[in-house]
Amino acid sequence: MKNRYLQLDALRGLAAAIVLLGHVYAVHAEHSTWETLLFDSPFSPFAFLLNGHAAVIFFFVLSGFVLSLPILGSRKVAYGSYIVKRFFRIYVPYIISIAAAIPLLAFAPKFQSDLFAPAYNANWTHSLTAKEIVNHAIAIGPFRTVDLNGVIWTLVHEMRISIVFPFVVLILMARKWGATLMALPALSVLSALTISYAHINAGDTLHYLCFFILGMLIAKYKSELIDFIGRRLAHIRWALWIAGFVVYNYSYFVAKSLAGVQATFPYGWMAGDYLYAVGVCALLVLSLSSPRATFWLTRKTPVFLGKISFSLYLYHFLILLSFMHYFYGRASFYLLLPSAVAISFAAGYLGYKFIELPSIELGRRIAGKFNGGTKNRVRLRNDGKENQAAV
């Protein structure tokens, strides 16, 4: 189990590095011919290196897997302890990054440039109002994340889903996998309806919940899946690796095409997310099943990336924006971008060591006070129904 958790950390770290690379690449509005051929060609095997959105789907599936394991093992959850740990694991580092970002934005020159990609020109257009700062502090309500740090949109969904996910696991753990899978598209349709007709901007959280549930299914059936993969012949396992990679890498071009017809198919991006998820689930199961993958994913560099992945994700876009707004026109892009990348990794390490670790430890200590009690513990009866234990 230790190796498997290290594997998951490493996969998360690699996904965070891909998000960083994608944002570095996206600084420029236009790219050279060779860059386009390498990363934007429909036949390129390197598209995954810059596909930050697919990496985010990887985050969501991994979170669903990890959060489900203890609940599936014990068939209960001490909710008070759980929510305290999640608060200190996600919200505390998040709010500290918000506190760091506000003055960076306040003093930054506000401008747009034809050289910048639209994603960069949409950020840091104005200083935050008091209401916007409050919305960022609340974190789980609907607000414009691009006003400060565009990447935090994923954390908003993560925090919302974390609040209800133990109950989702308890409800679904007794259901057959086929019925659960069939329910996922219905959740995405409901998500689209809440956005279009109920005008609930937070409705897309229902869609992203689907990928947490996929992670839960992998956690639930991990022994069977690992055994199934392990019993395949070597050439079959290689074929599965290749198939998983092909789906994960080349879904980008399908998703890009769906985004291009958004006027007639406004929720095509949801279908693209499911394509990514197929590749993500395949690669995750294969990584858990392969001793060779375990060996490489538990080397020092992947494990280090896993450790700093959360802080790297939180701070890299702020650093890139700061370099572009404070130093644009004063230094070459070829100096600014490598410097921003190096500082992003340094910030990731410092954030992990001096913010995440102390926060996690404090959360564990406070959560420990809940473990002695049972009034907040939700169980699953043998008949598969939820029950509030009151012992």
Secondary structure, DSSP 8 states (H G I E B T S, - for coil): -HHHHHHHHHHHHHHHHHHHHHHHHTTBSS--HHHHHHHTSTT-TTGGGG-HHHHHHHHHHHHHHHHHHHHHHHSEEEHHHHHHHHIIIIIHHHHHHHHHHHHHHHHS-----TTB-HHHHTSSSS---HHHHHHHHH-SS---GGGT-GGGHHHHHHHHHHHHHHHHHHHHTTS-HHHHHHHHHHHHHHHHHHHHTS--GGGHHHHHHHHHHHHHHHHHTHHHHHHHHHTS-HHHHHHHHHHHHHHHHHHHHHHHHHHHTTTTSTTHHHHHHHHHHHHHHHHHHHHHH-HHHHHHHTSHHHHHHHHHHHHHHHHHHHHHHHHHHHHBTTB-HHHHHHHHHHHHHHHHHHHIIIIIHHHHHHHHHHHHHHHT--TTEEEE-TTS-EEE---
